[in-house]
Amino acid sequence: MVALGVAGYALGLAAIMWLWAPANINIPMHPEFEARAPGEFAVIGGIKTHFILRGNGPRLVVLIHGLGKGISEAYNPVILPELAKKHTVLAIDYFGRGFTEGTTANCDMRQLVAHIAQVLLYLSERTNGLTVKPFTLVGYSMGGALVTGFALQFPHLIRKLILIAPAGTAIPIPLEGKLVKLPIIGDLLFQLLGNLILPMQMPKGHYDWDSVDPVLKEELKQAILDQIKYHPGYIHNFLSSLRHFPLNDMEKDFAQLEHLPFPVMAIWGDSDRVCPYAESSARIKQLIPKLELYTIKNSGHDDVSEKDALEVAKVIAEFEARGLDPDSSDLPIEDVDELDESDDQTMLAE
């Protein structure tokens, strides 16, 4: 009876959220959880948004995380501080992930691209215009698809584009993936079993889960459980992304990158089972012939932000620096004339 009562309550809650929640209602996190944030907050587009801004280098690198990990897990331990040694680095938590509050608005491409654009505009004065001039944009997993959408909408802001193990190719969706996308059913499953379902996926993201440090395993699991327990918007926006974001439907968008002027790189672990390396990397290379593919051996989907994070950071830095004049300028040689007198033309449109 108790189990039935809990299930009934969860089903009712899920139904109310799905059928009756008005658009654009914010879902705040627990204050004690919010206090752990490593970065800073600003209300941007009506959403209390968490971001990290580090370094004072002359060129900007923007980091966008994936479906389940916020910037703390995806970039902050290694990649962000490593890049900040020579660059200005901005990492953004989007809706309901990391330490940005959730929202009942759909987590679709349009909403998320607009949110990133608003953050860049908000920080333009503070960064002396770096966020509204061409910069290097990096996206990991779902973030790889997201930065592709951003680059297509704002190509004038992209100097280099880097996709880390990107989602977006037409890969088969397993049964459990199809179930959680269903209204009501998916909400019910995650309300009742989210604290079991998500930690169970952790081994899939690693080349050799058995060799992962037990302390790190516990930290990774606890990070998921804390998001579920203290950040009500996490599950809501996680499911919204599964339902409304083109996680396996970006092939036409990837193909358009071939015709834009900026270089594109993909960094991928050869043992990735989440965004499968063999099929997905070959397909993206086919769609973007100019793409430069960097493969990390014996590396899974999550390994690129954990055991192989330092290598990823070095590859990003090397690719970002190509084309610079080592003697006279920090600007890419091909961009000097364009940026000399046209800073105002790079402002983001509404």
Disulfide bonds with the S-S distance in Angstrom:
none
